[in-house]
Amino acid sequence: MNIKFIIEYKGTHYHGWQMQKNADTIQGELNKAFNILLPQSKINIIGSGRTDSGVHAHNQIASVILPSEVDLHKFFNSVNGIINNDIFIKKYEKVDDDFHARFSAKFRSYKYYINTQYSPFKKNISWLINNKINLNLLNKCSDTIIGEHNFASLSKNNDEIKNKVCIIYESFWEQSGNDLIYTIKANRYLHHMVRFIVGTSVEISKSNFLFEDFMNLINNKPSSSHPICAPSKGLFLFEVLYD
């Protein structure tokens, strides 16, 4: 039976989602727990997307084929008892056989958190910036990227990815107390794309980067400045949407 499940995790101590040799990853930790409970089954956990090292998730979606006789309530309670406390499966359900956590997804949204006042509780889940940040300039940048754009200049170079075009449906900043929160919703993302958008926008808001150069990056024109990549610790996979 095909099972969809929702995972929440703090990615601080993990080398991203995807399983790697000699490195702790979210997928790897889940895979180990599933194999302990179902040693005779071939486990293939599929995530909705890869998160980088240090990135967190409120609602990562995964799917997996499990034997039909498995008691889901007991099974997922046992998985949560085995995996590290940084990871928690908070919901699960049986879905149609053609559901695929990655390829069935239509949109994904991320949030990035900036903290303007130090908090020991937030040091691993937000980017601390003591400088004054212009929220209006941040939103000027975020408004600019809405629509269809080639993000080759605002992502980590990867020659294996030929299509650099993404469609941005939502992009905005808001303030909540000492926190600045960026929300972006798109059909797809390139490697480090959200972090480059955030880092470069912050530099513009601090008057360290020209808005005109940001526009040149969006339009893949020559720019006098290189984009800035924000640290991974402030980034959260927030929501994955399906039909």
N, C-alpha and C positions, 0 to 999 in steps of 0.2 A: 504494500500500500504506500501511496505517495503522501508524505507528511510535510506540511509547511510549519515552520516554527520561527518565533521572534526572539532575538537575543539582544540583551543589553550588556555592554562591557566597557570597562575602563582599560584603554589600550596602553597605558603608561609603560608597563613592563613587557610588552609584546612587540614582536617584529612584524606587525601588521596582521591582516586576516589570513592570507594564503599560507598554506603549509610549506615549510622549508626544512631542509636538513640542518641539524645542529642549531636550531633557533626556535624559541618559544613563539607560537602564533595562536591566534584564536581558533582557526580551523583545526590546527594540530591538536589543541587541548580537547576540543569537542570530539575529534576523531578517536583519540585515545580512550575517552570515556565510553563512546559508543561501542568500540571494539572490546572493551572489558565486559560490557553487558551482553554483547552479541558476538562472541568470538568466532562463530561459524558463518557469520554473514559478511558479505562484501559491502563495506560501508563507503558511500561516496556522498559527502556533504557538499552541497552546492550553495554558495552564498550569492546574494543579489549583486554584490560588487566587492572589490578589494579595497580595504582601508589600509593606509600606510602605517608604518611603525609609529607608535605613540598616539594614533588617532582613535577616538572613542566612538561608541554607537549607542543611541537611545533605542533604535528599532532596526537592527540588522535582520534581514529576512533570509532564511535558508530553507532548503528542501532536501529530503532524503527518502530513499525507498527502504521501508522496514518490512519484516515478515508480517503477514496478516494476523498472526496469533499474538502479537505483542500487545500487552496492556499499556496503552499510552500513558495513563496517569502514573502508574507505578514506574514505567520506564523513565519518563522525564523527571520525576522526583528523584530517581536514582542518579540520573546524569547530573542534576544540580548538586547532589551530595558528593559527587566525585570531582567535578571540575573546580578550579580555583575560584575563590570568592570574588575575583574581579570580573567573572563571567556569570550570567544568569539567563536561563531560558524562561521567559515569562508567559509564553502562550504557545499553543500548538493546536493543529487541526488537520484532519484528513482532507485532502484536496483531489481534484481530478488528476488522472494519470498524465495529462499533457501539461500540467503546471510545471514551470521551471523557474526557480527563484531568480535567476539572472535574465534569461531571455524573455520571460513573460512580463517583466517590469516595464512600465511606460515612463515613469518619472521617478527621480530621486531628489530628495532635498537634504541639504546640509545646513548646519548652523556653526558659526564661529564665534567664540566668546573672548572678549577682551576685558580685562579687569583694570580699572584705573586707580585702585587702592589695594595694597597688598593684603591678602588673606591667606593664612596657612592652609585653609581648607580648599582653596582654589588654585594653588600653585602648580598642580599637575594637570589641571583641566581648563586653564585659561591663560592667555598671554597678558602678562603684566606690563602696562605702559604708563609711566608716570607723566609723560609729556602731555600737554593739552592737545586734545584732538578735536578737529572741526567736524561735527556731525553732518553739517550741510555739505561739506566737500566729500565726505564719505558717500553720501547719498547721490551726489552728482556723478560720482564714479559708478555707483551701482546701477543707476538709471541708464547709463551709457551702454551697458552690456546686455540689456534686455533685447531679445530677438535672436536672430541667427547670425553667428559670427564664427570666423576661423580663429581658434585660440592657440595656434602654433607658437605665437610669441609670448603667451601667458601660460605656458606649461613646460614640463620637463621634456626635453627632446627625446623622441623615441621613433626611430626610422621604421620600426615594424608597424606603427600605426599610420596608415596613409590618410585616413579621413580625420581632419582636425576640426571639423565643423560641429558645433553644439548649438542647441536651441535653448535659450534661457527664458523661462516663463515668469519667474519671480526673482527679484534681486533688490534687497533693501536692508538698511541699518536701522536699529532702534536702540534707545537707551533705557535701562532699567536700573535705577540706583547708581551704583558704581560700575555697572556692566554695560558694555557696548556689544550688541548682538547682531551678527550678519546672517541673513537667511538667503539661500539661493535654491531655486528649483529648476532642474533642467532634464532634458531627455537623456543626456550622457555627459561624462566628464573625462577630461584628459588627466594624465598623471600630474599631481601637484597643482592643478589648475585653480582650485578654490584658494589654496594657500598663496599663490602668486597674485590672484585678484585682491585678496585681503592685504597682503604685505605691501603691495604697490599703492593701494588706496590709502593705507595708513600713512605712507611716506608723503603722498600728495596732501593729506590733511594736516601734516606737520610742516608743509612748505619745503620739503626736501626733494620733491619730484614734481615736474611740471605736468599739469593736466594734459597739455598738448602732446607730451610724450606718451602718456597713457593712451590717448586717442590713436597715436601712431602704432602702438602695440596692438590695439584692438583691430586696426585696419592693416596690420602687417606691413607697415611702412618703416623706413629707417628711423631709429630713435636715438637720441643722444644719451639715454640712460638705460640701464638694464633693469628688468623687473625684479622685485624683492619678494622672496618667499617667506611667508609667516611661519612660525614654528608649528609643528604638528599638534602640540598638546591642547590647543584651543579648538580643534576641529571635531565635530560630532556628525556622524551619519544620523540624520533625524527621522527620515520617513522614506519608505519605498512604496510606490503606488502602482496598483495593477487595475486592469479592467474589471 
